[in-house]
């Protein structure tokens, strides 16, 4: 994924997730606390799940930008980056 998509997500997408209450940190922490493991393992599981959620959100945001731009130009040609005209 292009760094520009990650920067855009950090500036806009992450803020939108915070505003709508869609951040999963608390939910993931509660889940990790239910596991019958030591605290270090709970932290590793929680961090992994949160990082995965963040990555999936970033990918969805980047795909949305790509599809939106493709639709606005009437040039849908796949899910990857496109060459400019």
PDB file of N, CA, C and O in Angstrom, chain B, residues numbered from 101:
ATOM      1  N   UNK B 101       0.851  -1.172   0.000  1.00  0.00           N
ATOM      2  CA  UNK B 101       0.000   0.000   0.000  1.00  0.00           C
ATOM      3  C   UNK B 101       0.896   1.234   0.000  1.00  0.00           C
ATOM      4  O   UNK B 101       1.942   1.263   0.648  1.00  0.00           O
ATOM      5  N   UNK B 102       0.471   2.228  -0.725  1.00  0.00           N
ATOM      6  CA  UNK B 102       1.217   3.478  -0.809  1.00  0.00           C
ATOM      7  C   UNK B 102       1.195   4.209   0.530  1.00  0.00           C
ATOM      8  O   UNK B 102       0.199   4.186   1.252  1.00  0.00           O
ATOM      9  N   UNK B 103       2.306   4.852   0.842  1.00  0.00           N
ATOM     10  CA  UNK B 103       2.372   5.628   2.083  1.00  0.00           C
ATOM     11  C   UNK B 103       1.352   6.754   2.110  1.00  0.00           C
ATOM     12  O   UNK B 103       0.913   7.160   3.186  1.00  0.00           O
ATOM     13  N   UNK B 104       0.965   7.267   0.938  1.00  0.00           N
ATOM     14  CA  UNK B 104      -0.009   8.352   0.909  1.00  0.00           C
ATOM     15  C   UNK B 104      -1.349   7.887   1.479  1.00  0.00           C
ATOM     16  O   UNK B 104      -2.025   8.659   2.160  1.00  0.00           O
ATOM     17  N   UNK B 105      -1.746   6.639   1.214  1.00  0.00           N
ATOM     18  CA  UNK B 105      -2.990   6.118   1.764  1.00  0.00           C
ATOM     19  C   UNK B 105      -2.906   6.020   3.281  1.00  0.00           C
ATOM     20  O   UNK B 105      -3.866   6.333   3.985  1.00  0.00           O
ATOM     21  N   UNK B 106      -1.749   5.583   3.781  1.00  0.00           N
ATOM     22  CA  UNK B 106      -1.580   5.498   5.229  1.00  0.00           C
ATOM     23  C   UNK B 106      -1.633   6.885   5.866  1.00  0.00           C
ATOM     24  O   UNK B 106      -2.250   7.062   6.916  1.00  0.00           O
ATOM     25  N   UNK B 107      -0.991   7.865   5.238  1.00  0.00           N
ATOM     26  CA  UNK B 107      -1.028   9.240   5.756  1.00  0.00           C
ATOM     27  C   UNK B 107      -2.452   9.781   5.736  1.00  0.00           C
ATOM     28  O   UNK B 107      -2.898  10.396   6.705  1.00  0.00           O
ATOM     29  N   UNK B 108      -3.168   9.553   4.635  1.00  0.00           N
ATOM     30  CA  UNK B 108      -4.550  10.019   4.549  1.00  0.00           C
ATOM     31  C   UNK B 108      -5.413   9.370   5.622  1.00  0.00           C
ATOM     32  O   UNK B 108      -6.242  10.037   6.241  1.00  0.00           O
ATOM     33  N   UNK B 109      -5.221   8.061   5.847  1.00  0.00           N
ATOM     34  CA  UNK B 109      -6.001   7.380   6.874  1.00  0.00           C
ATOM     35  C   UNK B 109      -5.698   7.961   8.245  1.00  0.00           C
ATOM     36  O   UNK B 109      -6.609   8.204   9.036  1.00  0.00           O
ATOM     37  N   UNK B 110      -4.409   8.184   8.531  1.00  0.00           N
ATOM     38  CA  UNK B 110      -4.037   8.738   9.829  1.00  0.00           C
ATOM     39  C   UNK B 110      -4.655  10.117  10.040  1.00  0.00           C
ATOM     40  O   UNK B 110      -5.034  10.462  11.159  1.00  0.00           O
ATOM     41  N   UNK B 111      -4.757  10.911   8.966  1.00  0.00           N
ATOM     42  CA  UNK B 111      -5.307  12.261   9.085  1.00  0.00           C
ATOM     43  C   UNK B 111      -6.831  12.288   9.100  1.00  0.00           C
ATOM     44  O   UNK B 111      -7.425  13.102   9.807  1.00  0.00           O
ATOM     45  N   UNK B 112      -7.476  11.404   8.328  1.00  0.00           N
ATOM     46  CA  UNK B 112      -8.928  11.463   8.177  1.00  0.00           C
ATOM     47  C   UNK B 112      -9.645  10.205   8.679  1.00  0.00           C
ATOM     48  O   UNK B 112     -10.581  10.304   9.473  1.00  0.00           O
ATOM     49  N   UNK B 113      -9.220   9.048   8.231  1.00  0.00           N
ATOM     50  CA  UNK B 113      -9.909   7.809   8.570  1.00  0.00           C
ATOM     51  C   UNK B 113      -9.870   7.479  10.047  1.00  0.00           C
ATOM     52  O   UNK B 113     -10.890   7.102  10.623  1.00  0.00           O
ATOM     53  N   UNK B 114      -8.713   7.616  10.668  1.00  0.00           N
ATOM     54  CA  UNK B 114      -8.586   7.298  12.088  1.00  0.00           C
ATOM     55  C   UNK B 114      -9.436   8.254  12.924  1.00  0.00           C
ATOM     56  O   UNK B 114     -10.075   7.838  13.891  1.00  0.00           O
ATOM     57  N   UNK B 115      -9.444   9.534  12.549  1.00  0.00           N
ATOM     58  CA  UNK B 115     -10.272  10.510  13.274  1.00  0.00           C
ATOM     59  C   UNK B 115     -11.758  10.161  13.132  1.00  0.00           C
ATOM     60  O   UNK B 115     -12.523  10.294  14.087  1.00  0.00           O
ATOM     61  N   UNK B 116     -12.159   9.718  11.943  1.00  0.00           N
ATOM     62  CA  UNK B 116     -13.563   9.336  11.734  1.00  0.00           C
ATOM     63  C   UNK B 116     -13.925   8.127  12.590  1.00  0.00           C
ATOM     64  O   UNK B 116     -15.025   8.074  13.140  1.00  0.00           O
ATOM     65  N   UNK B 117     -13.022   7.159  12.712  1.00  0.00           N
ATOM     66  CA  UNK B 117     -13.278   5.989  13.565  1.00  0.00           C
ATOM     67  C   UNK B 117     -13.415   6.408  15.030  1.00  0.00           C
ATOM     68  O   UNK B 117     -14.249   5.872  15.758  1.00  0.00           O
ATOM     69  N   UNK B 118     -12.597   7.360  15.452  1.00  0.00           N
ATOM     70  CA  UNK B 118     -12.682   7.836  16.833  1.00  0.00           C
ATOM     71  C   UNK B 118     -14.013   8.543  17.081  1.00  0.00           C
ATOM     72  O   UNK B 118     -14.662   8.313  18.101  1.00  0.00           O
ATOM     73  N   UNK B 119     -14.415   9.402  16.150  1.00  0.00           N
ATOM     74  CA  UNK B 119     -15.643  10.178  16.308  1.00  0.00           C
ATOM     75  C   UNK B 119     -16.887   9.285  16.356  1.00  0.00           C
ATOM     76  O   UNK B 119     -17.820   9.565  17.109  1.00  0.00           O
ATOM     77  N   UNK B 120     -16.903   8.220  15.562  1.00  0.00           N
ATOM     78  CA  UNK B 120     -18.093   7.371  15.519  1.00  0.00           C
ATOM     79  C   UNK B 120     -18.071   6.289  16.591  1.00  0.00           C
ATOM     80  O   UNK B 120     -19.012   5.505  16.706  1.00  0.00           O
ATOM     81  N   UNK B 121     -17.002   6.247  17.372  1.00  0.00           N
ATOM     82  CA  UNK B 121     -16.912   5.247  18.425  1.00  0.00           C
ATOM     83  C   UNK B 121     -16.588   3.858  17.904  1.00  0.00           C
ATOM     84  O   UNK B 121     -16.900   2.860  18.554  1.00  0.00           O
ATOM     85  N   UNK B 122     -15.970   3.789  16.745  1.00  0.00           N
ATOM     86  CA  UNK B 122     -15.666   2.503  16.116  1.00  0.00           C
ATOM     87  C   UNK B 122     -14.301   1.945  16.502  1.00  0.00           C
ATOM     88  O   UNK B 122     -13.926   0.864  16.050  1.00  0.00           O
ATOM     89  N   UNK B 123     -13.564   2.660  17.322  1.00  0.00           N
ATOM     90  CA  UNK B 123     -12.261   2.154  17.752  1.00  0.00           C
ATOM     91  C   UNK B 123     -12.487   0.915  18.602  1.00  0.00           C
ATOM     92  O   UNK B 123     -13.435   0.868  19.386  1.00  0.00           O
ATOM     93  N   UNK B 124     -11.653  -0.064  18.461  1.00  0.00           N
ATOM     94  CA  UNK B 124     -11.868  -1.352  19.109  1.00  0.00           C
ATOM     95  C   UNK B 124     -10.914  -1.622  20.271  1.00  0.00           C
ATOM     96  O   UNK B 124     -10.869  -2.748  20.768  1.00  0.00           O
ATOM     97  N   UNK B 125     -10.163  -0.640  20.711  1.00  0.00           N
ATOM     98  CA  UNK B 125      -9.169  -0.865  21.760  1.00  0.00           C
ATOM     99  C   UNK B 125      -9.806  -1.450  23.028  1.00  0.00           C
ATOM    100  O   UNK B 125      -9.303  -2.437  23.565  1.00  0.00           O
ATOM    101  N   UNK B 126     -10.890  -0.866  23.505  1.00  0.00           N
ATOM    102  CA  UNK B 126     -11.533  -1.334  24.740  1.00  0.00           C
ATOM    103  C   UNK B 126     -12.094  -2.742  24.544  1.00  0.00           C
ATOM    104  O   UNK B 126     -11.919  -3.611  25.398  1.00  0.00           O
ATOM    105  N   UNK B 127     -12.768  -2.961  23.413  1.00  0.00           N
ATOM    106  CA  UNK B 127     -13.350  -4.274  23.136  1.00  0.00           C
ATOM    107  C   UNK B 127     -12.263  -5.350  23.057  1.00  0.00           C
ATOM    108  O   UNK B 127     -12.431  -6.448  23.590  1.00  0.00           O
ATOM    109  N   UNK B 128     -11.160  -5.034  22.398  1.00  0.00           N
ATOM    110  CA  UNK B 128     -10.060  -5.985  22.275  1.00  0.00           C
ATOM    111  C   UNK B 128      -9.430  -6.255  23.639  1.00  0.00           C
ATOM    112  O   UNK B 128      -9.101  -7.398  23.957  1.00  0.00           O
ATOM    113  N   UNK B 129      -9.264  -5.214  24.440  1.00  0.00           N
ATOM    114  CA  UNK B 129      -8.694  -5.387  25.781  1.00  0.00           C
ATOM    115  C   UNK B 129      -9.596  -6.262  26.645  1.00  0.00           C
ATOM    116  O   UNK B 129      -9.108  -7.128  27.372  1.00  0.00           O
ATOM    117  N   UNK B 130     -10.903  -6.043  26.571  1.00  0.00           N
ATOM    118  CA  UNK B 130     -11.837  -6.876  27.336  1.00  0.00           C
ATOM    119  C   UNK B 130     -11.746  -8.335  26.896  1.00  0.00           C
ATOM    120  O   UNK B 130     -11.778  -9.241  27.729  1.00  0.00           O
ATOM    121  N   UNK B 131     -11.634  -8.564  25.587  1.00  0.00           N
ATOM    122  CA  UNK B 131     -11.498  -9.926  25.085  1.00  0.00           C
ATOM    123  C   UNK B 131     -10.218 -10.568  25.611  1.00  0.00           C
ATOM    124  O   UNK B 131     -10.240 -11.704  26.087  1.00  0.00           O
ATOM    125  N   UNK B 132      -9.115  -9.852  25.528  1.00  0.00           N
ATOM    126  CA  UNK B 132      -7.833 -10.391  25.992  1.00  0.00           C
ATOM    127  C   UNK B 132      -7.885 -10.722  27.477  1.00  0.00           C
ATOM    128  O   UNK B 132      -7.276 -11.693  27.924  1.00  0.00           O
ATOM    129  N   UNK B 133      -8.608  -9.918  28.233  1.00  0.00           N
ATOM    130  CA  UNK B 133      -8.728 -10.168  29.675  1.00  0.00           C
ATOM    131  C   UNK B 133      -9.484 -11.462  29.983  1.00  0.00           C
ATOM    132  O   UNK B 133      -9.303 -12.040  31.054  1.00  0.00           O
ATOM    133  N   UNK B 134     -10.320 -11.916  29.064  1.00  0.00           N
ATOM    134  CA  UNK B 134     -11.058 -13.164  29.297  1.00  0.00           C
ATOM    135  C   UNK B 134     -10.199 -14.401  29.061  1.00  0.00           C
ATOM    136  O   UNK B 134     -10.573 -15.503  29.461  1.00  0.00           O
ATOM    137  N   UNK B 135      -9.054 -14.225  28.415  1.00  0.00           N
ATOM    138  CA  UNK B 135      -8.181 -15.367  28.141  1.00  0.00           C
ATOM    139  C   UNK B 135      -7.502 -15.840  29.420  1.00  0.00           C
ATOM    140  O   UNK B 135      -7.140 -15.036  30.279  1.00  0.00           O
ATOM    141  N   UNK B 136      -7.340 -17.110  29.531  1.00  0.00           N
ATOM    142  CA  UNK B 136      -6.723 -17.694  30.724  1.00  0.00           C
ATOM    143  C   UNK B 136      -5.212 -17.803  30.511  1.00  0.00           C
ATOM    144  O   UNK B 136      -4.650 -18.898  30.470  1.00  0.00           O
ATOM    145  N   UNK B 137      -4.565 -16.629  30.377  1.00  0.00           N
ATOM    146  CA  UNK B 137      -3.119 -16.598  30.148  1.00  0.00           C
ATOM    147  C   UNK B 137      -2.488 -15.536  31.046  1.00  0.00           C
ATOM    148  O   UNK B 137      -3.174 -14.789  31.743  1.00  0.00           O
ATOM    149  N   UNK B 138      -1.159 -15.498  31.002  1.00  0.00           N
ATOM    150  CA  UNK B 138      -0.443 -14.491  31.791  1.00  0.00           C
ATOM    151  C   UNK B 138      -0.594 -13.114  31.151  1.00  0.00           C
ATOM    152  O   UNK B 138      -1.019 -12.997  30.001  1.00  0.00           O
ATOM    153  N   UNK B 139      -0.246 -12.084  31.900  1.00  0.00           N
ATOM    154  CA  UNK B 139      -0.437 -10.699  31.437  1.00  0.00           C
ATOM    155  C   UNK B 139       0.363 -10.381  30.180  1.00  0.00           C
ATOM    156  O   UNK B 139      -0.123  -9.658  29.310  1.00  0.00           O
ATOM    157  N   UNK B 140       1.592 -10.914  30.069  1.00  0.00           N
ATOM    158  CA  UNK B 140       2.400 -10.645  28.877  1.00  0.00           C
ATOM    159  C   UNK B 140       1.724 -11.182  27.615  1.00  0.00           C
ATOM    160  O   UNK B 140       1.731 -10.522  26.576  1.00  0.00           O
ATOM    161  N   UNK B 141       1.150 -12.358  27.702  1.00  0.00           N
ATOM    162  CA  UNK B 141       0.452 -12.948  26.557  1.00  0.00           C
ATOM    163  C   UNK B 141      -0.796 -12.138  26.223  1.00  0.00           C
ATOM    164  O   UNK B 141      -1.086 -11.904  25.050  1.00  0.00           O
ATOM    165  N   UNK B 142      -1.534 -11.710  27.240  1.00  0.00           N
ATOM    166  CA  UNK B 142      -2.724 -10.886  26.999  1.00  0.00           C
ATOM    167  C   UNK B 142      -2.349  -9.601  26.273  1.00  0.00           C
ATOM    168  O   UNK B 142      -3.053  -9.175  25.358  1.00  0.00           O
ATOM    169  N   UNK B 143      -1.257  -8.992  26.671  1.00  0.00           N
ATOM    170  CA  UNK B 143      -0.808  -7.755  26.025  1.00  0.00           C
ATOM    171  C   UNK B 143      -0.423  -8.027  24.582  1.00  0.00           C
ATOM    172  O   UNK B 143      -0.770  -7.247  23.695  1.00  0.00           O
ATOM    173  N   UNK B 144       0.291  -9.125  24.330  1.00  0.00           N
ATOM    174  CA  UNK B 144       0.690  -9.461  22.957  1.00  0.00           C
ATOM    175  C   UNK B 144      -0.533  -9.722  22.078  1.00  0.00           C
ATOM    176  O   UNK B 144      -0.593  -9.252  20.941  1.00  0.00           O
ATOM    177  N   UNK B 145      -1.504 -10.468  22.599  1.00  0.00           N
ATOM    178  CA  UNK B 145      -2.723 -10.755  21.833  1.00  0.00           C
ATOM    179  C   UNK B 145      -3.493  -9.460  21.566  1.00  0.00           C
ATOM    180  O   UNK B 145      -3.951  -9.224  20.448  1.00  0.00           O
ATOM    181  N   UNK B 146      -3.630  -8.635  22.585  1.00  0.00           N
ATOM    182  CA  UNK B 146      -4.346  -7.365  22.447  1.00  0.00           C
ATOM    183  C   UNK B 146      -3.663  -6.466  21.414  1.00  0.00           C
ATOM    184  O   UNK B 146      -4.328  -5.898  20.547  1.00  0.00           O
ATOM    185  N   UNK B 147      -2.344  -6.338  21.505  1.00  0.00           N
ATOM    186  CA  UNK B 147      -1.601  -5.508  20.551  1.00  0.00           C
ATOM    187  C   UNK B 147      -1.744  -6.039  19.124  1.00  0.00           C
ATOM    188  O   UNK B 147      -1.932  -5.268  18.183  1.00  0.00           O
ATOM    189  N   UNK B 148      -1.654  -7.365  18.973  1.00  0.00           N
ATOM    190  CA  UNK B 148      -1.778  -7.959  17.648  1.00  0.00           C
ATOM    191  C   UNK B 148      -3.159  -7.687  17.047  1.00  0.00           C
ATOM    192  O   UNK B 148      -3.268  -7.292  15.886  1.00  0.00           O
ATOM    193  N   UNK B 149      -4.204  -7.900  17.835  1.00  0.00           N
ATOM    194  CA  UNK B 149      -5.556  -7.679  17.334  1.00  0.00           C
ATOM    195  C   UNK B 149      -5.796  -6.208  16.995  1.00  0.00           C
ATOM    196  O   UNK B 149      -6.418  -5.900  15.978  1.00  0.00           O
ATOM    197  N   UNK B 150      -5.306  -5.300  17.841  1.00  0.00           N
ATOM    198  CA  UNK B 150      -5.504  -3.883  17.566  1.00  0.00           C
ATOM    199  C   UNK B 150      -4.743  -3.463  16.311  1.00  0.00           C
ATOM    200  O   UNK B 150      -5.273  -2.723  15.483  1.00  0.00           O
ATOM    201  N   UNK B 151      -3.498  -3.934  16.166  1.00  0.00           N
ATOM    202  CA  UNK B 151      -2.720  -3.595  14.970  1.00  0.00           C
ATOM    203  C   UNK B 151      -3.377  -4.165  13.721  1.00  0.00           C
ATOM    204  O   UNK B 151      -3.381  -3.518  12.674  1.00  0.00           O
ATOM    205  N   UNK B 152      -3.938  -5.385  13.822  1.00  0.00           N
ATOM    206  CA  UNK B 152      -4.644  -5.981  12.682  1.00  0.00           C
ATOM    207  C   UNK B 152      -5.873  -5.155  12.326  1.00  0.00           C
ATOM    208  O   UNK B 152      -6.128  -4.889  11.151  1.00  0.00           O
ATOM    209  N   UNK B 153      -6.629  -4.750  13.336  1.00  0.00           N
ATOM    210  CA  UNK B 153      -7.818  -3.926  13.099  1.00  0.00           C
ATOM    211  C   UNK B 153      -7.436  -2.603  12.427  1.00  0.00           C
ATOM    212  O   UNK B 153      -8.108  -2.146  11.503  1.00  0.00           O
ATOM    213  N   UNK B 154      -6.351  -2.000  12.905  1.00  0.00           N
ATOM    214  CA  UNK B 154      -5.880  -0.740  12.324  1.00  0.00           C
ATOM    215  C   UNK B 154      -5.470  -0.950  10.868  1.00  0.00           C
ATOM    216  O   UNK B 154      -5.795  -0.132  10.008  1.00  0.00           O
ATOM    217  N   UNK B 155      -4.757  -2.044  10.589  1.00  0.00           N
ATOM    218  CA  UNK B 155      -4.314  -2.334   9.223  1.00  0.00           C
ATOM    219  C   UNK B 155      -5.512  -2.595   8.317  1.00  0.00           C
ATOM    220  O   UNK B 155      -5.548  -2.102   7.190  1.00  0.00           O
ATOM    221  N   UNK B 156      -6.500  -3.369   8.794  1.00  0.00           N
ATOM    222  CA  UNK B 156      -7.691  -3.637   7.982  1.00  0.00           C
ATOM    223  C   UNK B 156      -8.445  -2.345   7.697  1.00  0.00           C
ATOM    224  O   UNK B 156      -8.940  -2.141   6.589  1.00  0.00           O
ATOM    225  N   UNK B 157      -8.531  -1.479   8.691  1.00  0.00           N
ATOM    226  CA  UNK B 157      -9.220  -0.195   8.497  1.00  0.00           C
ATOM    227  C   UNK B 157      -8.490   0.660   7.476  1.00  0.00           C
ATOM    228  O   UNK B 157      -9.115   1.310   6.638  1.00  0.00           O
ATOM    229  N   UNK B 158      -7.159   0.658   7.552  1.00  0.00           N
ATOM    230  CA  UNK B 158      -6.363   1.422   6.596  1.00  0.00           C
ATOM    231  C   UNK B 158      -6.551   0.875   5.187  1.00  0.00           C
ATOM    232  O   UNK B 158      -6.705   1.644   4.238  1.00  0.00           O
ATOM    233  N   UNK B 159      -6.540  -0.450   5.047  1.00  0.00           N
ATOM    234  CA  UNK B 159      -6.735  -1.056   3.732  1.00  0.00           C
ATOM    235  C   UNK B 159      -8.121  -0.747   3.175  1.00  0.00           C
ATOM    236  O   UNK B 159      -8.258  -0.460   1.986  1.00  0.00           O
ATOM    237  N   UNK B 160      -9.147  -0.804   4.019  1.00  0.00           N
ATOM    238  CA  UNK B 160     -10.504  -0.492   3.573  1.00  0.00           C
ATOM    239  C   UNK B 160     -10.599   0.972   3.145  1.00  0.00           C
ATOM    240  O   UNK B 160     -11.247   1.287   2.147  1.00  0.00           O
ATOM    241  N   UNK B 161      -9.961   1.857   3.891  1.00  0.00           N
ATOM    242  CA  UNK B 161      -9.953   3.278   3.554  1.00  0.00           C
ATOM    243  C   UNK B 161      -9.270   3.504   2.198  1.00  0.00           C
ATOM    244  O   UNK B 161      -9.779   4.239   1.351  1.00  0.00           O
ATOM    245  N   UNK B 162      -8.113   2.863   2.008  1.00  0.00           N
ATOM    246  CA  UNK B 162      -7.378   3.010   0.746  1.00  0.00           C
ATOM    247  C   UNK B 162      -8.197   2.461  -0.421  1.00  0.00           C
ATOM    248  O   UNK B 162      -8.226   3.060  -1.497  1.00  0.00           O
ATOM    249  N   UNK B 163      -8.856   1.331  -0.213  1.00  0.00           N
ATOM    250  CA  UNK B 163      -9.690   0.766  -1.269  1.00  0.00           C
ATOM    251  C   UNK B 163     -10.853   1.701  -1.584  1.00  0.00           C
ATOM    252  O   UNK B 163     -11.206   1.881  -2.749  1.00  0.00           O
ATOM    253  N   UNK B 164     -11.445   2.291  -0.560  1.00  0.00           N
ATOM    254  CA  UNK B 164     -12.538   3.242  -0.775  1.00  0.00           C
ATOM    255  C   UNK B 164     -12.095   4.454  -1.579  1.00  0.00           C
ATOM    256  O   UNK B 164     -12.807   4.907  -2.476  1.00  0.00           O
ATOM    257  N   UNK B 165     -10.917   4.977  -1.256  1.00  0.00           N
ATOM    258  CA  UNK B 165     -10.384   6.109  -2.031  1.00  0.00           C
ATOM    259  C   UNK B 165     -10.176   5.694  -3.474  1.00  0.00           C
ATOM    260  O   UNK B 165     -10.577   6.399  -4.400  1.00  0.00           O
ATOM    261  N   UNK B 166      -9.542   4.538  -3.658  1.00  0.00           N
ATOM    262  CA  UNK B 166      -9.262   4.061  -5.015  1.00  0.00           C
ATOM    263  C   UNK B 166     -10.546   3.876  -5.816  1.00  0.00           C
ATOM    264  O   UNK B 166     -10.645   4.337  -6.953  1.00  0.00           O
ATOM    265  N   UNK B 167     -11.529   3.202  -5.223  1.00  0.00           N
ATOM    266  CA  UNK B 167     -12.781   2.984  -5.944  1.00  0.00           C
ATOM    267  C   UNK B 167     -13.526   4.292  -6.203  1.00  0.00           C
ATOM    268  O   UNK B 167     -14.110   4.479  -7.271  1.00  0.00           O
ATOM    269  N   UNK B 168     -13.502   5.193  -5.222  1.00  0.00           N
ATOM    270  CA  UNK B 168     -14.158   6.485  -5.412  1.00  0.00           C
ATOM    271  C   UNK B 168     -13.542   7.275  -6.551  1.00  0.00           C
ATOM    272  O   UNK B 168     -14.255   7.862  -7.364  1.00  0.00           O
ATOM    273  N   UNK B 169     -12.226   7.289  -6.608  1.00  0.00           N
ATOM    274  CA  UNK B 169     -11.548   7.999  -7.701  1.00  0.00           C
ATOM    275  C   UNK B 169     -11.799   7.310  -9.037  1.00  0.00           C
ATOM    276  O   UNK B 169     -11.986   7.974 -10.056  1.00  0.00           O
ATOM    277  N   UNK B 170     -11.804   5.981  -9.032  1.00  0.00           N
ATOM    278  CA  UNK B 170     -12.082   5.245 -10.270  1.00  0.00           C
ATOM    279  C   UNK B 170     -13.485   5.544 -10.771  1.00  0.00           C
ATOM    280  O   UNK B 170     -13.692   5.755 -11.966  1.00  0.00           O
ATOM    281  N   UNK B 171     -14.455   5.562  -9.853  1.00  0.00           N
ATOM    282  CA  UNK B 171     -15.834   5.835 -10.257  1.00  0.00           C
ATOM    283  C   UNK B 171     -15.995   7.265 -10.753  1.00  0.00           C
ATOM    284  O   UNK B 171     -16.743   7.514 -11.699  1.00  0.00           O
ATOM    285  N   UNK B 172     -15.307   8.197 -10.128  1.00  0.00           N
ATOM    286  CA  UNK B 172     -15.440   9.591 -10.548  1.00  0.00           C
ATOM    287  C   UNK B 172     -14.823   9.826 -11.924  1.00  0.00           C
ATOM    288  O   UNK B 172     -15.178  10.782 -12.614  1.00  0.00           O
ATOM    289  N   UNK B 173     -13.902   8.956 -12.318  1.00  0.00           N
ATOM    290  CA  UNK B 173     -13.276   9.081 -13.637  1.00  0.00           C
ATOM    291  C   UNK B 173     -13.830   8.077 -14.635  1.00  0.00           C
ATOM    292  O   UNK B 173     -13.355   8.005 -15.768  1.00  0.00           O
ATOM    293  N   UNK B 174     -14.846   7.287 -14.222  1.00  0.00           N
ATOM    294  CA  UNK B 174     -15.429   6.252 -15.074  1.00  0.00           C
ATOM    295  C   UNK B 174     -14.380   5.283 -15.615  1.00  0.00           C
ATOM    296  O   UNK B 174     -14.485   4.812 -16.748  1.00  0.00           O
ATOM    297  N   UNK B 175     -13.367   4.988 -14.797  1.00  0.00           N
ATOM    298  CA  UNK B 175     -12.301   4.090 -15.230  1.00  0.00           C
ATOM    299  C   UNK B 175     -12.015   3.056 -14.138  1.00  0.00           C
ATOM    300  O   UNK B 175     -10.978   3.112 -13.478  1.00  0.00           O
ATOM    301  N   UNK B 176     -12.920   2.136 -13.958  1.00  0.00           N
ATOM    302  CA  UNK B 176     -12.698   1.069 -12.978  1.00  0.00           C
ATOM    303  C   UNK B 176     -11.927  -0.035 -13.666  1.00  0.00           C
ATOM    304  O   UNK B 176     -12.436  -0.681 -14.582  1.00  0.00           O
ATOM    305  N   UNK B 177     -10.700  -0.251 -13.225  1.00  0.00           N
ATOM    306  CA  UNK B 177      -9.878  -1.249 -13.905  1.00  0.00           C
ATOM    307  C   UNK B 177      -9.170  -2.177 -12.938  1.00  0.00           C
ATOM    308  O   UNK B 177      -8.114  -2.714 -13.274  1.00  0.00           O
ATOM    309  N   UNK B 178      -9.712  -2.380 -11.758  1.00  0.00           N
ATOM    310  CA  UNK B 178      -9.108  -3.321 -10.822  1.00  0.00           C
ATOM    311  C   UNK B 178      -8.960  -2.704  -9.462  1.00  0.00           C
ATOM    312  O   UNK B 178      -9.352  -1.560  -9.233  1.00  0.00           O
ATOM    313  N   UNK B 179      -8.374  -3.494  -8.535  1.00  0.00           N
ATOM    314  CA  UNK B 179      -8.272  -3.051  -7.156  1.00  0.00           C
ATOM    315  C   UNK B 179      -6.881  -2.523  -6.805  1.00  0.00           C
ATOM    316  O   UNK B 179      -6.654  -2.128  -5.662  1.00  0.00           O
ATOM    317  N   UNK B 180      -5.958  -2.506  -7.743  1.00  0.00           N
ATOM    318  CA  UNK B 180      -4.618  -2.031  -7.455  1.00  0.00           C
ATOM    319  C   UNK B 180      -4.438  -0.595  -7.879  1.00  0.00           C
ATOM    320  O   UNK B 180      -5.338  -0.002  -8.475  1.00  0.00           O
ATOM    321  N   UNK B 181      -3.289  -0.030  -7.578  1.00  0.00           N
ATOM    322  CA  UNK B 181      -2.996   1.345  -8.013  1.00  0.00           C
ATOM    323  C   UNK B 181      -3.039   1.441  -9.539  1.00  0.00           C
ATOM    324  O   UNK B 181      -2.657   0.508 -10.245  1.00  0.00           O
ATOM    325  N   UNK B 182      -3.501   2.558 -10.019  1.00  0.00           N
ATOM    326  CA  UNK B 182      -3.637   2.764 -11.448  1.00  0.00           C
ATOM    327  C   UNK B 182      -2.626   3.799 -11.936  1.00  0.00           C
ATOM    328  O   UNK B 182      -2.252   4.705 -11.191  1.00  0.00           O
ATOM    329  N   UNK B 183      -2.188   3.663 -13.182  1.00  0.00           N
ATOM    330  CA  UNK B 183      -1.314   4.651 -13.775  1.00  0.00           C
ATOM    331  C   UNK B 183      -2.106   5.885 -14.143  1.00  0.00           C
ATOM    332  O   UNK B 183      -3.252   5.784 -14.579  1.00  0.00           O
ATOM    333  N   UNK B 184      -1.511   7.037 -13.974  1.00  0.00           N
ATOM    334  CA  UNK B 184      -2.174   8.275 -14.358  1.00  0.00           C
ATOM    335  C   UNK B 184      -2.228   8.397 -15.867  1.00  0.00           C
ATOM    336  O   UNK B 184      -1.492   7.720 -16.584  1.00  0.00           O
ATOM    337  N   UNK B 185      -3.103   9.263 -16.343  1.00  0.00           N
ATOM    338  CA  UNK B 185      -3.255   9.447 -17.777  1.00  0.00           C
ATOM    339  C   UNK B 185      -2.314  10.487 -18.294  1.00  0.00           C
ATOM    340  O   UNK B 185      -2.306  10.772 -19.491  1.00  0.00           O
TER     341      UNK B 185
END
